[in-house]
Amino acid sequence: SERGRTVNIKNTLADTVMEYICRILLIGTLIYLIVRWNALPEQIPVHYNAAGEIDGWGGKGMVWLFVVISWGLYLGITFVGRFPELWNTGVKITKTNKEKVYRLIKYLIGTSKLILISVFTLLIVFTTLVKPLPLWFAGIYLAILIADMAFWLIRIFMVR
């Protein structure tokens, strides 16, 4: 088995674009919050139910929890993405399939990270605008995340 050996997976243009979009969203969110901070109401939504309705309120400082979670997800997923030898691939890694399997998993990790960061960015915006989430929000987000994972996992399991 090839699993124990370190593998360096070069970034593609898609990897680089996804990474920069994530960074732009994270930094843009910080700038947005700093610029709008004084205009935010003292009470903001801190929880939404499955229908997108606001069902929990807190002080405006709670918005930073969403920021910390989004940065934590970004940094954690980025860290994991740097160590392919730690990934549970679900398929046997051999000399002939190693690079292809790891490349596909790197795409899976990158697209999942972009989806999660996008969702947290939208949550922060809706929270600061004190608006309920659109009815479609949770369903579409989950459908996109599941479809993305299914797409990459099917491709990974098809590698010989």
C-alpha positions in Angstrom: 0.0 0.0 0.0 1.2 3.5 -0.8 -0.8 5.3 1.9 2.2 6.0 4.3 4.2 8.0 1.7 4.0 11.8 1.5 2.4 13.0 -1.7 2.7 16.5 -3.0 -0.4 17.4 -5.1 0.2 20.4 -7.2 -2.5 23.1 -7.2 -4.5 23.5 -10.4 -6.0 26.7 -11.6 -9.3 25.5 -10.1 -7.6 25.0 -6.7 -6.1 28.5 -6.8 -9.4 30.2 -7.9 -11.4 28.4 -5.1 -8.8 29.3 -2.5 -8.8 33.0 -3.5 -12.6 33.1 -3.5 -12.6 31.7 0.0 -10.1 34.3 1.1 -12.0 37.1 -0.6 -15.2 36.0 1.2 -13.5 35.8 4.6 -11.7 39.1 4.3 -14.6 40.8 2.7 -16.8 39.7 5.6 -14.4 41.2 8.1 -14.3 44.5 6.1 -18.1 44.4 5.8 -18.6 44.0 9.6 -16.0 46.6 10.5 -17.6 49.2 8.1 -21.2 48.3 9.2 -20.5 47.8 12.9 -22.0 51.0 14.2 -25.1 50.6 12.0 -25.9 47.1 13.4 -28.8 46.9 15.8 -28.0 45.9 19.4 -30.0 42.6 19.0 -29.4 40.4 16.0 -30.5 36.9 15.0 -28.2 34.2 16.4 -30.3 31.2 15.3 -32.6 30.2 12.5 -35.0 27.3 12.3 -35.2 24.9 9.3 -37.7 27.2 7.6 -35.2 30.1 7.8 -37.2 31.9 10.5 -35.4 33.7 13.3 -35.8 31.8 16.5 -32.9 33.1 18.6 -31.6 36.5 19.4 -28.4 37.9 21.0 -26.2 40.9 21.2 -24.6 42.1 18.0 -21.2 40.9 19.3 -22.5 37.4 18.7 -21.9 37.9 14.9 -18.2 37.4 15.7 -19.0 33.8 16.6 -20.0 33.2 12.9 -16.8 34.8 11.9 -14.7 32.6 14.2 -16.5 29.5 13.0 -16.0 30.4 9.3 -12.3 31.1 9.9 -12.0 27.9 12.0 -13.5 25.9 9.2 -11.3 27.5 6.6 -8.1 27.0 8.6 -9.0 23.4 9.7 -10.0 22.3 6.2 -7.0 24.0 4.7 -4.7 22.2 7.2 -6.3 18.8 6.5 -6.0 19.5 2.7 -2.2 19.8 3.0 -1.7 16.2 4.3 -3.1 13.7 1.7 -1.5 10.8 3.5 -4.0 11.4 6.4 -7.1 11.3 4.2 -9.4 8.3 4.4 -9.9 7.7 0.7 -12.3 4.8 0.9 -10.3 3.1 -1.9 -7.1 1.2 -1.8 -4.2 3.5 -2.7 -1.7 2.0 -5.2 1.2 3.4 -7.2 -1.0 3.6 -10.3 -4.0 5.3 -8.7 -2.4 7.4 -6.0 -2.1 10.7 -7.8 -5.6 10.5 -9.4 -7.3 9.6 -6.2 -5.5 12.3 -4.2 -6.2 14.9 -6.9 -10.0 14.1 -6.8 -10.0 14.2 -3.0 -8.2 17.6 -3.1 -11.0 18.8 -5.4 -13.6 17.4 -2.9 -11.9 19.3 -0.1 -11.6 22.5 -2.0 -15.2 22.6 -3.3 -16.6 21.6 0.2 -14.5 24.4 1.8 -15.8 27.0 -0.8 -19.5 25.9 -0.2 -19.1 26.1 3.6 -17.4 29.5 3.5 -20.1 30.8 1.1 -22.8 29.6 3.5 -21.3 31.3 6.5 -20.8 34.5 4.5 -24.5 34.5 3.6 -25.4 33.7 7.2 -23.4 36.7 8.4 -25.0 39.0 5.9 -28.6 37.9 6.7 -27.8 38.1 10.4 -26.5 41.7 10.2 -29.5 42.7 8.0 -31.8 41.1 10.6 -33.6 39.2 7.9 -34.9 35.7 7.9 -33.2 33.2 5.6 -35.0 32.5 2.3 -37.1 29.4 2.6 -34.9 27.7 0.0 -31.6 28.4 1.9 -31.2 25.3 4.0 -32.5 22.9 1.3 -30.4 24.4 -1.5 -27.3 24.5 0.7 -27.6 20.9 1.7 -28.5 19.8 -1.8 -25.4 21.5 -3.2 -23.1 20.1 -0.5 -24.5 16.6 -0.9 -24.4 16.7 -4.7 -20.8 18.0 -4.6 -19.7 15.2 -2.2 -21.5 12.6 -4.3 -20.0 13.9 -7.5 -16.4 13.6 -6.2 -16.9 10.4 -4.3 -18.4 8.6 -7.3 -15.4 9.7 -9.4 -13.0 8.6 -6.6 -14.6 5.1 -6.4 -14.4 4.7 -10.2 -10.6 5.1 -10.2 -8.8 1.8 -10.8 
